[in-house]
Amino acid sequence: MPIEEPVIDGPCFALSPEQEMIRQAAREFAQKEIAPVAAHHDETGEFPYPTVQKMGAQGFMGMEIPEEYGGAGLDTMSYVLALEEISKADGAHGTIMSVNNSLVCYGLYYFGDDEQRQKYLTPIASGQKIGAYSLTEPMSGSDAATMKSRAVREGDEYVINGRKSWVTSGPVAGVLLLFTMTAPELGNHGISAFIIEPDRPGCFIGKTESKLGIRASATAEIVFENYRCPAANRLGVEGQGFKIAMAMLDAGRVGIAAQALGLAEAAYEASVAYAREREAFGQKIGQFEGIQWKIADMKTRIEASRLLTYNAAQAKMRARTSGARYTLEAAMAKLFASETAMFCTHQAVQIHAGMGFSRELPLERYFRDAKITEIYEGTSEIQRVVIARQELALR
Ligand code: CAA
């Protein structure tokens, strides 16, 4: 009996015609609408409201959320493909899209009740409002469970005090998912999640961060001073907040892997074009082995990142029905793709030499934007801890 070969379309994964169509639509949108404004927003640090609004209108802000809650009702592969294309045009738009989709929409959909979904998820998934996720504090980043902020129950409200930091989209958010301590004596089992309306009294935007990269995405501290949050806005069960935060980060890390993949591809494609065209010592620079080795290493790492990222997307899709965790797949994809983005953007600057260092071309922006992918939603060191713990506990 002949063995049936799987149908492989493209470099590694079979895409459905719908997924291919979404990738193409995202590519056209990103190159037409985002690429031309990316340098301006990087230079000024202005939040790109017009293009983010257009992303919402195109369905890119709540891609996996069912249409009844304002989303596009698509699968994780479609989301990852679209995010890759958006990030290829601009890493900062990729960040805004990833946090909105993978953290906020995902969290509200999977942990929210129907009332919370109607009220908070619908405007976020449709792009009418922007969502933010707030776990980190000035003294607790990687060690997320040691947070100092507090929520104290008073009747049918919680009174929240404390300072959160590094909140992506914090200054522009219409809805914020907050993780804070309701029972400090219980450690990570004393953390709860809340849906915050930032325009209510007691919630203030603190210091806004001036950053090396993804400068168009707004990042700030959020300060709570006797903010009164209705108990109806608690997301999930009291004390389950840490697990909810970690589950959202599993989803988030798949998104950051896709963002990193897009950045790496942008740097790679520019490098190939330059190596084919630029001449030195009487020949195209692509004819020198020194450049060929860089191109080969970039390409190989990109394709490995793609496999890991699409594999994590498939694992996340399977989790919808099985409920199984995909922590390992997400961490491996995020780790490898973000280090690949850093490697490729670094090599791309080197291949372009002076032009890579110049702001005339986007290479130096790709290089600066790539760095954050090794840091946020868990540093590369934390991803290694997560991967090793999964393996050592399971085997
Ligand atoms: N899904 C569900 N539950 C999980 C989980 C997951 N992925 N990971 C851990 N848990 C559960 C564990 O099973 C455990 O449950 P029990 O206590 O009932 O046994 C509990 O959570 C605690 O787990 P750990 O003992 O492993 O927790 P830890 O304190 O040792 O921390 C860690 C583990 C991996 C280091 C974790 O703290 C971590 O991922 N840190 C990095 C945090 C991070 O990524 N921060 C970035 C925030 S967002 C951001 O970057 C900005 C932005 O705006 C996007």
Residues whose N, C-alpha, C, O or C-beta is under 5 A from the ligand:
A	BS01	CAA	Y133 L135 T136 G141 S142 D143 A144 A145 W166 V167 T168 N188 K243 M246 A247 D250 T327 Y376 E377 G378 I382 V386
